[in-house]
């Protein structure tokens, strides 16, 4: 485990990060100096080419220490996977430099994002705002989805580039004022005439996962044919398992000496046994579900098998189901803890708040995933672009 030596320090700053809405500079610097930053980069780029199971293990162990920190690293690892797929072999040297310097990336492209590009002789300039840039305050680079001026208004063709956040004209606006993941820096990024070299722009194909599955489409490494959204969902499921297991373990440890009303020992109450037993079973089922799909993914990568739409739906639905199981487990733990579980300052209250963002994330959202899976089961084409 690459992060194991850092976990005590990261956990120590978690409560303050939640209060100040900022991960400590020490924690960010330590992670950037750690090889975990290169896990999702292939060896061709100077990366570790780690298995998706190994990456999941790292994130599952980091999430209980500080979920905001895990969320930012999760975004870095899964969006870098996408960036390597989009930019491709033509930009391998550029990506290799980012990998070897272990620089952080993010991808603000959520709802309300609107970025346009004006073309110049040897460059283009970006203007607009991108939203939901988790980790933006800690990152060196941001992926940008944009539309060129003069594009077809009815069916504009999105394009993609990577922007150095240290460049003149880039401004990160700390807008994430939410109850969950308070230190995740899921902020707005403003681009105000940011100049980018003309060669650093590529098409952002609609349903790009289908483009990546084409054996004739050149890729830096076969791993990048796996859809980044599917991997992000599975790694999110692994984080949920790690977070929920830690909450259960802490609940069990703390309840042994607790006394309920009228002097009853809580550890002897049958309803405590029932609820904790059910929570434990739910977490085990969630772990089995997500890690089975992760192992299947690694097998495809190892054998150079081309993923299919069925594989993609298997990945996103496994994560969705694991998140639902963890959600139910967290509610059972809260039931056991009672009103004390809602007290601010305790780790459960923070972890419970942080968990709420996981099943709500658009990539793994229940409504989005089940609709497309249902269409597929009926023989209808899926419609989701990502």
C-alpha positions as CSV (number, residue, x, y, z in Angstrom):
1,X,0.0,0.0,0.0
2,X,1.6,3.2,-1.2
3,X,-0.5,5.5,1.1
4,X,-0.2,3.4,4.3
5,X,2.7,5.5,5.8
6,X,0.6,8.7,5.2
7,X,-2.7,7.5,6.6
8,X,-2.2,8.6,10.3
9,X,-1.2,12.1,9.2
10,X,-4.1,12.4,6.8
11,X,-6.5,11.1,9.4
12,X,-5.2,13.6,12.0
13,X,-6.0,16.6,9.8
14,X,-9.4,15.3,8.6
15,X,-11.5,17.1,11.3
16,X,-9.7,20.4,10.7
17,X,-10.0,19.9,6.9
18,X,-13.8,19.5,7.4
19,X,-14.0,22.7,9.5
20,X,-11.7,24.9,7.3
21,X,-13.0,23.4,4.0
22,X,-9.4,22.8,2.9
23,X,-7.1,19.7,3.0
24,X,-3.9,20.6,4.8
25,X,-0.9,21.6,2.6
26,X,1.1,19.0,4.3
27,X,-1.3,16.2,3.3
28,X,-1.5,17.4,-0.3
29,X,2.3,17.7,-0.6
30,X,2.9,14.2,0.9
31,X,0.4,12.7,-1.6
32,X,2.0,14.5,-4.5
33,X,5.4,13.1,-3.5
34,X,3.9,9.5,-3.3
35,X,3.9,7.0,-6.1
36,X,0.1,6.7,-5.7
37,X,-0.1,9.7,-8.1
38,X,1.2,7.5,-11.0
39,X,-1.0,4.4,-10.4
40,X,-3.4,5.0,-13.3
41,X,-0.7,6.0,-15.7
42,X,0.7,3.3,-17.9
43,X,4.4,2.4,-17.9
44,X,4.8,4.0,-21.3
45,X,4.1,7.3,-19.6
46,X,6.4,6.7,-16.6
47,X,3.5,5.4,-14.6
48,X,3.0,2.3,-12.5
49,X,0.3,0.8,-14.6
50,X,-1.3,-0.5,-11.4
51,X,-4.3,-2.9,-11.5
52,X,-7.7,-1.4,-11.0
53,X,-8.0,-3.6,-7.9
54,X,-4.8,-2.1,-6.4
55,X,-6.1,1.4,-7.0
56,X,-9.4,0.5,-5.4
57,X,-7.5,-0.8,-2.3
58,X,-5.6,2.5,-1.9
59,X,-8.8,4.5,-2.1
60,X,-10.8,2.2,0.1
61,X,-8.1,2.7,2.8
62,X,-7.8,6.5,2.3
63,X,-11.6,7.2,2.4
64,X,-12.0,6.5,6.2
65,X,-8.9,8.6,7.0
66,X,-10.3,11.7,5.2
67,X,-13.0,11.3,2.6
68,X,-12.4,14.8,1.1
69,X,-8.8,13.8,0.5
70,X,-9.8,10.5,-1.0
71,X,-12.4,12.2,-3.2
72,X,-9.8,14.5,-4.7
73,X,-7.3,11.7,-5.3
74,X,-10.0,9.6,-6.8
75,X,-10.8,12.4,-9.3
76,X,-7.1,12.6,-10.2
77,X,-6.7,8.9,-10.8
78,X,-9.8,8.4,-12.9
79,X,-9.8,11.6,-14.9
80,X,-6.1,11.1,-15.8
81,X,-7.2,7.7,-17.2
82,X,-9.7,9.6,-19.4
83,X,-7.1,12.2,-20.4
84,X,-4.7,9.6,-21.6
85,X,-7.4,8.0,-23.7
86,X,-8.5,11.3,-25.2
87,X,-5.1,12.7,-26.0
88,X,-3.6,9.4,-27.2
89,X,-0.2,8.5,-28.4
90,X,0.4,11.8,-30.2
91,X,0.6,13.5,-26.8
92,X,2.4,10.7,-24.9
93,X,5.5,12.9,-24.3
94,X,3.4,15.7,-22.9
95,X,1.5,13.3,-20.6
96,X,4.7,11.6,-19.6
97,X,6.1,14.9,-18.3
98,X,3.0,15.3,-16.2
99,X,3.2,11.8,-14.9
100,X,6.9,11.9,-14.0
101,X,6.5,15.2,-12.2
102,X,3.5,13.6,-10.3
103,X,1.3,16.6,-10.9
104,X,-2.3,16.6,-10.0
105,X,-5.2,16.8,-12.5
106,X,-8.9,17.5,-12.2
107,X,-11.8,17.7,-14.6
108,X,-14.4,20.5,-13.9
109,X,-17.1,19.7,-16.4
110,X,-20.3,19.5,-14.3
111,X,-23.7,21.1,-14.8
112,X,-23.6,24.8,-15.9
113,X,-20.1,24.4,-17.5
114,X,-19.8,26.6,-20.5
115,X,-16.4,27.2,-22.1
116,X,-15.8,28.5,-25.7
117,X,-12.6,28.8,-27.7
118,X,-11.6,31.5,-30.2
119,X,-9.0,30.4,-32.8
120,X,-5.7,32.2,-33.5
121,X,-2.7,31.5,-35.7
122,X,-0.8,29.0,-33.6
123,X,-3.1,28.9,-30.5
124,X,-6.6,29.2,-29.3
125,X,-8.0,31.1,-26.3
126,X,-10.5,29.7,-23.8
127,X,-13.3,31.8,-22.2
128,X,-15.9,30.7,-19.8
129,X,-16.5,28.8,-16.6
130,X,-16.4,25.1,-15.7
131,X,-18.1,23.7,-12.6
132,X,-17.6,20.9,-10.1
133,X,-13.8,20.8,-10.4
134,X,-13.1,18.5,-7.4
135,X,-9.5,19.0,-6.3
136,X,-9.0,22.1,-8.4
137,X,-7.4,24.1,-5.6
138,X,-4.8,21.4,-5.2
139,X,-4.2,20.6,-8.8
140,X,-1.7,21.7,-11.5
141,X,-3.8,20.8,-14.5
142,X,-7.5,20.7,-15.5
143,X,-9.2,19.0,-18.4
144,X,-11.5,21.3,-20.4
145,X,-14.4,20.4,-22.6
146,X,-15.1,23.3,-24.9
147,X,-16.9,24.3,-28.1
148,X,-15.2,26.5,-30.7
149,X,-16.7,29.8,-31.8
150,X,-18.7,29.4,-35.0
151,X,-19.5,25.7,-34.2
152,X,-22.9,24.3,-35.4
153,X,-25.4,25.6,-32.8
154,X,-27.7,22.6,-33.2
155,X,-25.0,19.9,-32.9
156,X,-21.8,21.5,-31.7
157,X,-18.8,19.2,-31.7
158,X,-17.1,19.4,-28.2
159,X,-13.3,19.4,-28.1
160,X,-10.9,18.7,-25.3
161,X,-7.6,20.1,-24.0
162,X,-5.5,20.2,-20.8
163,X,-4.9,23.6,-19.2
164,X,-2.1,24.4,-16.8
165,X,-4.0,25.9,-13.8
166,X,-0.9,28.1,-13.1
167,X,-1.4,29.9,-16.4
168,X,-2.4,33.6,-16.6
169,X,-6.1,33.9,-17.0
170,X,-7.1,30.9,-14.9
171,X,-9.0,31.5,-11.6
172,X,-10.2,28.9,-9.2
173,X,-13.3,30.2,-7.3
174,X,-13.8,28.4,-4.0
175,X,-17.6,27.9,-4.4
176,X,-18.0,24.4,-2.8
177,X,-20.2,25.3,0.3
178,X,-21.8,21.9,0.8
179,X,-22.4,19.7,3.8
180,X,-20.5,16.8,2.3
181,X,-16.8,16.6,1.3
182,X,-16.3,20.1,2.6
183,X,-12.6,20.1,1.8
184,X,-12.9,18.5,-1.7
185,X,-12.5,21.8,-3.5
186,X,-15.3,20.9,-5.9
187,X,-15.0,24.5,-7.2
188,X,-15.7,26.6,-10.3
189,X,-12.7,27.2,-12.6
190,X,-12.8,30.4,-14.7
191,X,-10.9,30.7,-17.9
192,X,-10.4,34.3,-19.0
193,X,-8.7,34.4,-22.4
194,X,-6.3,31.5,-21.5
195,X,-4.0,30.8,-24.4
196,X,-3.4,27.2,-25.4
197,X,-1.0,25.8,-28.1
198,X,-3.0,24.8,-31.2
199,X,-1.6,21.2,-31.2
200,X,-3.0,20.6,-27.7
201,X,-6.7,20.1,-28.8
202,X,-8.4,16.9,-29.7
203,X,-12.0,15.9,-30.5
204,X,-14.2,15.0,-27.5
205,X,-16.3,12.4,-29.3
206,X,-19.9,11.8,-28.3
207,X,-20.0,8.4,-26.7
208,X,-16.2,8.3,-26.8
209,X,-16.2,4.9,-25.1
210,X,-17.4,3.4,-28.4
211,X,-14.5,5.1,-30.2
212,X,-12.0,3.7,-27.7
213,X,-13.4,0.2,-28.2
214,X,-12.5,0.2,-31.9
215,X,-9.3,-2.0,-32.3
216,X,-8.2,0.4,-35.1
217,X,-8.2,3.4,-32.8
218,X,-4.7,3.9,-31.5
219,X,-4.3,4.0,-27.8
220,X,-1.3,4.6,-25.5
221,X,-2.1,1.4,-23.6
222,X,-5.0,-1.1,-23.8
223,X,-6.1,-0.2,-20.2
224,X,-7.4,3.1,-21.6
225,X,-10.0,1.3,-23.7
226,X,-11.9,0.7,-20.4
227,X,-14.3,3.5,-19.8
228,X,-13.2,6.1,-17.2
229,X,-16.7,6.6,-15.9
230,X,-17.1,2.8,-15.2
231,X,-13.7,2.8,-13.4
232,X,-14.6,5.9,-11.4
233,X,-17.9,4.2,-10.3
234,X,-16.1,1.1,-9.2
235,X,-13.4,3.0,-7.3
236,X,-16.2,5.1,-5.8
237,X,-17.9,1.9,-4.7
238,X,-14.6,0.8,-3.1
239,X,-14.3,4.1,-1.2
240,X,-17.9,3.6,0.0
241,X,-17.1,0.2,1.3
242,X,-14.0,1.4,3.1
243,X,-15.8,4.3,4.7
244,X,-18.8,2.3,5.8
245,X,-16.6,-0.5,7.2
246,X,-14.7,2.0,9.3
247,X,-17.9,3.5,10.6
248,X,-19.1,0.0,11.6
249,X,-15.9,-0.9,13.2
250,X,-15.8,2.3,15.2
251,X,-19.5,1.8,16.2
252,X,-18.7,-1.7,17.5
253,X,-15.7,-0.6,19.4
254,X,-17.5,2.3,21.1
255,X,-20.7,0.5,22.0
256,X,-19.1,-2.2,24.2
257,X,-18.9,0.0,27.3
258,X,-22.0,2.3,26.6
259,X,-24.9,2.3,29.0
260,X,-28.4,3.0,27.7
261,X,-31.4,4.4,29.6
262,X,-32.0,2.8,33.1
263,X,-28.5,1.3,33.2
264,X,-29.0,-1.3,30.4
265,X,-25.7,-2.3,28.7
266,X,-26.1,-1.6,25.0
267,X,-23.9,-4.5,24.1
268,X,-26.5,-6.8,25.5
269,X,-29.5,-5.4,23.6
270,X,-30.8,-7.8,20.9
271,X,-31.8,-5.0,18.5
272,X,-28.2,-3.8,18.6
273,X,-27.1,-7.3,17.5
274,X,-29.7,-7.4,14.7
275,X,-28.9,-4.0,13.3
276,X,-25.1,-4.4,13.4
277,X,-25.3,-7.9,12.0
278,X,-27.4,-6.6,9.1
279,X,-25.0,-3.7,8.5
280,X,-22.0,-6.1,8.4
281,X,-23.7,-8.4,5.9
282,X,-24.6,-5.4,3.7
283,X,-21.0,-4.2,3.7
284,X,-19.7,-7.6,2.9
285,X,-22.1,-7.9,0.0
286,X,-21.1,-4.4,-1.3
287,X,-17.4,-5.4,-1.1
288,X,-18.0,-8.6,-3.0
289,X,-20.1,-6.9,-5.7
290,X,-17.6,-4.1,-6.5
291,X,-14.4,-6.2,-6.2
292,X,-15.8,-8.9,-8.5
293,X,-16.4,-6.3,-11.2
294,X,-12.9,-4.8,-10.6
295,X,-11.3,-8.2,-11.0
296,X,-13.2,-8.8,-14.2
297,X,-11.9,-5.5,-15.5
298,X,-8.3,-6.4,-14.7
299,X,-8.7,-9.7,-16.5
300,X,-9.9,-7.9,-19.6
301,X,-6.9,-5.5,-19.4
302,X,-4.4,-8.3,-18.9
303,X,-5.8,-10.3,-21.9
304,X,-6.3,-7.3,-24.1
305,X,-10.0,-8.1,-24.4
306,X,-12.1,-5.2,-25.9
307,X,-14.8,-4.1,-23.4
308,X,-18.4,-4.2,-24.6
309,X,-21.4,-2.1,-23.7
310,X,-22.5,-5.1,-21.5
311,X,-19.2,-4.9,-19.7
312,X,-19.6,-1.2,-19.2
313,X,-23.1,-1.6,-17.8
314,X,-21.9,-4.4,-15.5
315,X,-19.3,-2.1,-14.1
316,X,-21.6,0.9,-13.4
317,X,-24.4,-1.2,-12.1
318,X,-22.1,-3.1,-9.7
319,X,-21.0,0.2,-8.2
320,X,-24.5,1.6,-8.1
321,X,-25.7,-1.5,-6.2
322,X,-22.7,-1.4,-3.8
323,X,-23.5,2.2,-3.0
324,X,-27.1,1.3,-2.2
325,X,-26.0,-1.5,0.1
326,X,-23.6,0.9,1.9
327,X,-26.2,3.5,2.2
328,X,-28.5,1.1,4.0
329,X,-25.6,0.0,6.2
330,X,-24.9,3.6,7.2
331,X,-28.5,4.2,8.2
332,X,-28.4,1.0,10.4
333,X,-25.3,2.3,12.1
334,X,-26.9,5.6,12.7
335,X,-29.9,3.8,14.2
336,X,-27.6,2.0,16.6
337,X,-25.8,5.2,17.6
338,X,-29.0,7.1,18.1
339,X,-28.9,10.8,18.7
340,X,-25.2,10.6,19.6
341,X,-24.5,9.7,16.0
342,X,-25.7,13.2,15.0
343,X,-23.4,15.1,17.3
344,X,-21.0,17.3,15.4
345,X,-17.3,16.7,16.1
346,X,-17.5,12.9,16.0
347,X,-16.1,11.0,13.1
348,X,-19.4,9.2,12.3
349,X,-21.3,12.5,11.8
350,X,-18.6,13.6,9.3
351,X,-18.4,10.3,7.6
352,X,-22.2,10.1,7.3
353,X,-22.3,13.6,5.7
354,X,-19.5,12.7,3.4
355,X,-21.1,9.5,2.3
356,X,-24.2,11.3,1.1
357,X,-22.3,12.6,-1.9
358,X,-21.4,9.1,-3.2
359,X,-24.7,7.8,-4.4
360,X,-25.6,11.3,-5.7
361,X,-22.6,11.5,-8.0
362,X,-23.9,11.6,-11.6
363,X,-21.5,8.9,-12.8
364,X,-23.0,6.3,-10.4
365,X,-26.5,7.8,-9.9
366,X,-29.2,5.1,-9.5
367,X,-31.6,6.8,-11.9
368,X,-29.0,7.2,-14.7
369,X,-27.6,3.7,-14.4
370,X,-30.8,1.7,-14.1
371,X,-32.5,3.5,-17.0
372,X,-29.6,2.5,-19.4
373,X,-29.3,-1.0,-18.0
374,X,-33.1,-1.5,-18.5
375,X,-32.9,-0.3,-22.1
376,X,-30.0,-2.7,-22.7
377,X,-31.9,-5.6,-21.2
378,X,-34.8,-4.9,-23.6
379,X,-32.5,-4.8,-26.6
380,X,-32.8,-1.0,-27.0
381,X,-29.7,1.2,-27.6
382,X,-28.3,3.0,-24.6
383,X,-28.5,6.8,-24.9
384,X,-26.1,8.1,-22.2
385,X,-23.0,10.0,-23.7
386,X,-20.8,9.0,-20.7
